[in-house]
Amino acid sequence: MSIVKRVMISLMLMVMILIGGCGTRLSQDVHSTTKGQELQDLETARQQGLITEKEYNKQKKKILKR
């Protein structure tokens, strides 16, 4: 194989690799809740009996310290 063909093949491979990566999309979902929403969710869990009063108070303190 001649040097010109090798160079051309190498260039075509590099272009294909570069172009192939252009279609890739990265996405990251960011979900943030406010302290108020966290406290409301915590209160709901307490009211529904999903957590104890002790757990509620512990988590509430954690949220309010942030």
The first five atom37 places (N, CA, C, CB, O) and aatype in JSON, in Angstrom:
{
  "aatype": [12, 15, 9, 19, 11, 1, 19, 12, 9, 15, 10, 12, 10, 12, 19, 12, 9, 10, 9, 7, 7, 4, 7, 16, 1, 10, 15, 5, 3, 19, 8, 15, 16, 16, 11, 7, 5, 6, 10, 5, 3, 10, 6, 16, 0, 1, 5, 5, 7, 10, 9, 16, 6, 11, 6, 18, 2, 11, 5, 11, 11, 11, 9, 10, 11, 1],
  "atom_mask": [
    [1, 1, 1, 1, 1],
    [1, 1, 1, 1, 1],
    [1, 1, 1, 1, 1],
    [1, 1, 1, 1, 1],
    [1, 1, 1, 1, 1],
    [1, 1, 1, 1, 1],
    [1, 1, 1, 1, 1],
    [1, 1, 1, 1, 1],
    [1, 1, 1, 1, 1],
    [1, 1, 1, 1, 1],
    [1, 1, 1, 1, 1],
    [1, 1, 1, 1, 1],
    [1, 1, 1, 1, 1],
    [1, 1, 1, 1, 1],
    [1, 1, 1, 1, 1],
    [1, 1, 1, 1, 1],
    [1, 1, 1, 1, 1],
    [1, 1, 1, 1, 1],
    [1, 1, 1, 1, 1],
    [1, 1, 1, 0, 1],
    [1, 1, 1, 0, 1],
    [1, 1, 1, 1, 1],
    [1, 1, 1, 0, 1],
    [1, 1, 1, 1, 1],
    [1, 1, 1, 1, 1],
    [1, 1, 1, 1, 1],
    [1, 1, 1, 1, 1],
    [1, 1, 1, 1, 1],
    [1, 1, 1, 1, 1],
    [1, 1, 1, 1, 1],
    [1, 1, 1, 1, 1],
    [1, 1, 1, 1, 1],
    [1, 1, 1, 1, 1],
    [1, 1, 1, 1, 1],
    [1, 1, 1, 1, 1],
    [1, 1, 1, 0, 1],
    [1, 1, 1, 1, 1],
    [1, 1, 1, 1, 1],
    [1, 1, 1, 1, 1],
    [1, 1, 1, 1, 1],
    [1, 1, 1, 1, 1],
    [1, 1, 1, 1, 1],
    [1, 1, 1, 1, 1],
    [1, 1, 1, 1, 1],
    [1, 1, 1, 1, 1],
    [1, 1, 1, 1, 1],
    [1, 1, 1, 1, 1],
    [1, 1, 1, 1, 1],
    [1, 1, 1, 0, 1],
    [1, 1, 1, 1, 1],
    [1, 1, 1, 1, 1],
    [1, 1, 1, 1, 1],
    [1, 1, 1, 1, 1],
    [1, 1, 1, 1, 1],
    [1, 1, 1, 1, 1],
    [1, 1, 1, 1, 1],
    [1, 1, 1, 1, 1],
    [1, 1, 1, 1, 1],
    [1, 1, 1, 1, 1],
    [1, 1, 1, 1, 1],
    [1, 1, 1, 1, 1],
    [1, 1, 1, 1, 1],
    [1, 1, 1, 1, 1],
    [1, 1, 1, 1, 1],
    [1, 1, 1, 1, 1],
    [1, 1, 1, 1, 1]
  ],
  "atom_positions": [
    [[0.85, -1.17, 0.0], [0.0, 0.0, 0.0], [0.9, 1.24, 0.0], [-0.97, 0.0, 1.23], [1.87, 1.31, 0.75]],
    [[0.56, 2.19, -0.84], [1.4, 3.37, -0.93], [1.18, 4.29, 0.27], [1.12, 4.13, -2.24], [0.16, 4.19, 0.95]],
    [[2.1, 5.14, 0.51], [2.03, 6.08, 1.62], [0.84, 7.01, 1.49], [3.31, 6.89, 1.72], [0.24, 7.39, 2.49]],
    [[0.49, 7.39, 0.27], [-0.65, 8.27, 0.04], [-1.95, 7.58, 0.46], [-0.71, 8.69, -1.45], [-2.8, 8.18, 1.1]],
    [[-2.08, 6.3, 0.09], [-3.28, 5.56, 0.47], [-3.37, 5.42, 1.99], [-3.28, 4.17, -0.18], [-4.45, 5.57, 2.56]],
    [[-2.25, 5.14, 2.64], [-2.24, 5.02, 4.1], [-2.66, 6.32, 4.78], [-0.84, 4.6, 4.59], [-3.44, 6.32, 5.73]],
    [[-2.13, 7.41, 4.27], [-2.48, 8.73, 4.83], [-3.96, 9.01, 4.62], [-1.62, 9.84, 4.18], [-4.64, 9.49, 5.53]],
    [[-4.46, 8.72, 3.42], [-5.88, 8.97, 3.11], [-6.78, 8.12, 4.0], [-6.16, 8.67, 1.64], [-7.78, 8.61, 4.52]],
    [[-6.43, 6.85, 4.18], [-7.23, 5.97, 5.03], [-7.2, 6.47, 6.47], [-6.71, 4.51, 4.95], [-8.22, 6.49, 7.15]],
    [[-6.02, 6.87, 6.94], [-5.9, 7.4, 8.3], [-6.75, 8.65, 8.48], [-4.44, 7.72, 8.63], [-7.44, 8.8, 9.5]],
    [[-6.71, 9.54, 7.52], [-7.5, 10.76, 7.59], [-9.0, 10.45, 7.58], [-7.16, 11.69, 6.42], [-9.76, 11.06, 8.33]],
    [[-9.41, 9.51, 6.73], [-10.83, 9.16, 6.67], [-11.29, 8.55, 8.0], [-11.1, 8.17, 5.51], [-12.38, 8.84, 8.48]],
    [[-10.46, 7.71, 8.59], [-10.8, 7.12, 9.89], [-10.94, 8.19, 10.97], [-9.74, 6.08, 10.3], [-11.86, 8.15, 11.78]],
    [[-10.01, 9.13, 10.98], [-10.09, 10.21, 11.98], [-11.35, 11.05, 11.8], [-8.84, 11.11, 11.89], [-12.01, 11.4, 12.77]],
    [[-11.67, 11.36, 10.55], [-12.89, 12.13, 10.27], [-14.12, 11.36, 10.72], [-12.99, 12.47, 8.78], [-15.03, 11.94, 11.31]],
    [[-14.16, 10.06, 10.44], [-15.31, 9.24, 10.83], [-15.46, 9.2, 12.35], [-15.17, 7.82, 10.27], [-16.57, 9.27, 12.87]],
    [[-14.35, 9.1, 13.04], [-14.39, 9.07, 14.5], [-14.88, 10.41, 15.04], [-13.0, 8.75, 15.08], [-15.72, 10.45, 15.94]],
    [[-14.37, 11.49, 14.49], [-14.78, 12.82, 14.95], [-16.25, 13.09, 14.65], [-13.91, 13.9, 14.3], [-16.98, 13.61, 15.5]],
    [[-16.68, 12.74, 13.45], [-18.08, 12.97, 13.07], [-19.0, 12.07, 13.88], [-18.28, 12.72, 11.57], [-20.08, 12.49, 14.28]],
    [[-18.59, 10.85, 14.13], [-19.41, 9.92, 14.9], [-19.69, 10.44, 16.3], [0.0, 0.0, 0.0], [-20.77, 10.2, 16.83]],
    [[-18.75, 11.13, 16.91], [-18.93, 11.67, 18.25], [-19.81, 12.9, 18.29], [0.0, 0.0, 0.0], [-20.31, 13.26, 19.36]],
    [[-20.01, 13.55, 17.15], [-20.8, 14.79, 17.13], [-22.27, 14.54, 17.41], [-20.65, 15.47, 15.8], [-22.96, 15.44, 17.91]],
    [[-22.76, 13.36, 17.11], [-24.17, 13.07, 17.32], [-24.5, 12.66, 18.75], [0.0, 0.0, 0.0], [-25.68, 12.52, 19.1]],
    [[-23.5, 12.48, 19.55], [-23.72, 12.04, 20.92], [-24.23, 13.19, 21.76], [-22.42, 11.46, 21.52], [-23.66, 14.29, 21.77]],
    [[-25.31, 12.91, 22.46], [-25.85, 13.94, 23.35], [-25.79, 13.42, 24.77], [-27.31, 14.32, 22.96], [-26.19, 12.29, 25.07]],
    [[-25.28, 14.24, 25.62], [-25.26, 13.92, 27.03], [-26.33, 14.75, 27.71], [-23.86, 14.18, 27.66], [-26.47, 15.94, 27.44]],
    [[-27.06, 14.12, 28.57], [-28.07, 14.89, 29.3], [-27.98, 14.52, 30.76], [-29.49, 14.63, 28.74], [-27.67, 13.39, 31.14]],
    [[-28.27, 15.49, 31.56], [-28.26, 15.28, 32.99], [-29.47, 15.99, 33.55], [-26.93, 15.79, 33.64], [-29.65, 17.2, 33.37]],
    [[-30.3, 15.22, 34.23], [-31.47, 15.82, 34.85], [-31.09, 16.3, 36.24], [-32.65, 14.82, 34.9], [-30.49, 15.57, 37.04]],
    [[-31.46, 17.52, 36.51], [-31.19, 18.08, 37.82], [-32.52, 18.38, 38.47], [-30.29, 19.36, 37.73], [-33.34, 19.14, 37.95]],
    [[-32.71, 17.77, 39.6], [-33.94, 18.0, 40.34], [-33.55, 18.61, 41.68], [-34.75, 16.68, 40.53], [-32.8, 18.03, 42.45]],
    [[-34.07, 19.77, 41.92], [-33.78, 20.37, 43.21], [-35.11, 20.76, 43.86], [-32.84, 21.6, 43.06], [-36.03, 21.25, 43.21]],
    [[-35.15, 20.53, 45.13], [-36.34, 20.9, 45.88], [-35.95, 21.95, 46.9], [-36.99, 19.66, 46.56], [-34.8, 22.02, 47.34]],
    [[-36.9, 22.74, 47.26], [-36.65, 23.76, 48.26], [-36.76, 23.13, 49.64], [-37.64, 24.95, 48.1], [-37.31, 22.04, 49.81]],
    [[-36.24, 23.84, 50.61], [-36.38, 23.37, 51.99], [-37.85, 23.26, 52.35], [-35.65, 24.33, 52.97], [-38.27, 22.32, 53.03]],
    [[-38.63, 24.21, 51.89], [-40.06, 24.2, 52.18], [-40.74, 22.96, 51.65], [0.0, 0.0, 0.0], [-41.56, 22.35, 52.33]],
    [[-40.39, 22.58, 50.41], [-40.98, 21.37, 49.81], [-40.53, 20.13, 50.57], [-40.6, 21.26, 48.33], [-41.32, 19.22, 50.79]],
    [[-39.25, 20.09, 50.96], [-38.76, 18.95, 51.71], [-39.48, 18.83, 53.05], [-37.24, 19.07, 51.94], [-39.84, 17.73, 53.48]],
    [[-39.7, 19.97, 53.69], [-40.4, 19.94, 54.98], [-41.85, 19.5, 54.81], [-40.35, 21.33, 55.65], [-42.39, 18.77, 55.65]],
    [[-42.48, 19.93, 53.73], [-43.86, 19.51, 53.47], [-43.93, 18.01, 53.21], [-44.44, 20.29, 52.26], [-44.82, 17.32, 53.71]],
    [[-42.98, 17.51, 52.43], [-42.94, 16.07, 52.14], [-42.69, 15.28, 53.42], [-41.84, 15.76, 51.1], [-43.27, 14.22, 53.64]],
    [[-41.82, 15.81, 54.27], [-41.52, 15.16, 55.53], [-42.76, 15.13, 56.42], [-40.37, 15.87, 56.25], [-43.06, 14.11, 57.05]],
    [[-43.47, 16.24, 56.47], [-44.7, 16.32, 57.27], [-45.75, 15.33, 56.75], [-45.27, 17.76, 57.24], [-46.44, 14.67, 57.53]],
    [[-45.85, 15.24, 55.45], [-46.81, 14.29, 54.85], [-46.45, 12.86, 55.25], [-46.82, 14.44, 53.31], [-47.33, 12.07, 55.59]],
    [[-45.17, 12.54, 55.19], [-44.73, 11.19, 55.57], [-45.07, 10.91, 57.04], [-43.21, 11.02, 55.33], [-45.49, 9.81, 57.39]],
    [[-44.88, 11.9, 57.88], [-45.2, 11.74, 59.3], [-46.69, 11.54, 59.5], [-44.73, 12.95, 60.1], [-47.11, 10.66, 60.26]],
    [[-47.49, 12.35, 58.82], [-48.94, 12.26, 58.96], [-49.48, 10.91, 58.46], [-49.61, 13.4, 58.2], [-50.46, 10.39, 58.99]],
    [[-48.85, 10.37, 57.45], [-49.28, 9.09, 56.89], [-48.73, 7.89, 57.67], [-48.87, 9.01, 55.43], [-49.01, 6.74, 57.34]],
    [[-47.93, 8.18, 58.68], [-47.38, 7.12, 59.5], [-46.2, 6.4, 58.87], [0.0, 0.0, 0.0], [-45.83, 5.31, 59.29]],
    [[-45.61, 7.01, 57.86], [-44.48, 6.39, 57.18], [-43.19, 6.54, 57.97], [-44.3, 7.0, 55.8], [-42.27, 5.73, 57.83]],
    [[-43.12, 7.57, 58.81], [-41.98, 7.77, 59.69], [-42.49, 8.11, 61.08], [-41.04, 8.89, 59.16], [-43.61, 8.58, 61.25]],
    [[-41.65, 7.87, 62.08], [-42.04, 8.16, 63.46], [-41.8, 9.63, 63.76], [-41.24, 7.26, 64.47], [-41.16, 10.35, 62.99]],
    [[-42.33, 10.06, 64.88], [-42.14, 11.45, 65.33], [-40.64, 11.73, 65.53], [-42.93, 11.73, 66.64], [-40.15, 12.81, 65.21]],
    [[-39.94, 10.74, 66.08], [-38.51, 10.89, 66.32], [-37.76, 11.06, 64.99], [-37.96, 9.67, 67.1], [-36.9, 11.93, 64.86]],
    [[-38.09, 10.22, 64.01], [-37.46, 10.33, 62.68], [-37.79, 11.67, 62.03], [-37.91, 9.17, 61.77], [-36.94, 12.29, 61.39]],
    [[-39.03, 12.1, 62.2], [-39.48, 13.38, 61.64], [-38.63, 14.52, 62.2], [-40.97, 13.62, 61.95], [-38.11, 15.35, 61.45]],
    [[-38.49, 14.55, 63.52], [-37.73, 15.63, 64.16], [-36.26, 15.61, 63.76], [-37.84, 15.52, 65.68], [-35.66, 16.67, 63.55]],
    [[-35.68, 14.43, 63.65], [-34.28, 14.29, 63.24], [-34.08, 14.83, 61.83], [-33.83, 12.82, 63.32], [-33.16, 15.62, 61.59]],
    [[-34.93, 14.42, 60.89], [-34.82, 14.86, 59.51], [-35.11, 16.36, 59.36], [-35.76, 14.06, 58.63], [-34.49, 17.05, 58.55]],
    [[-36.06, 16.84, 60.14], [-36.4, 18.26, 60.1], [-35.21, 19.11, 60.51], [-37.6, 18.55, 61.01], [-34.93, 20.13, 59.88]],
    [[-34.52, 18.69, 61.56], [-33.32, 19.42, 62.0], [-32.25, 19.43, 60.91], [-32.76, 18.8, 63.29], [-31.6, 20.45, 60.67]],
    [[-32.06, 18.28, 60.25], [-31.08, 18.19, 59.17], [-31.39, 19.17, 58.05], [-31.03, 16.77, 58.62], [-30.51, 19.86, 57.54]],
    [[-32.67, 19.2, 57.67], [-33.09, 20.08, 56.57], [-32.87, 21.55, 56.95], [-34.59, 19.85, 56.21], [-32.36, 22.33, 56.15]],
    [[-33.24, 21.9, 58.15], [-33.13, 23.3, 58.57], [-31.68, 23.75, 58.77], [-33.91, 23.51, 59.85], [-31.4, 24.95, 58.7]],
    [[-30.78, 22.82, 59.03], [-29.36, 23.18, 59.21], [-28.68, 23.51, 57.88], [-28.62, 22.04, 59.9], [-27.67, 24.21, 57.87]],
    [[-29.2, 23.01, 56.79], [-28.56, 23.25, 55.48], [-28.73, 24.66, 55.03], [-29.13, 22.32, 54.43], [-28.25, 25.02, 53.95]]
  ]
}
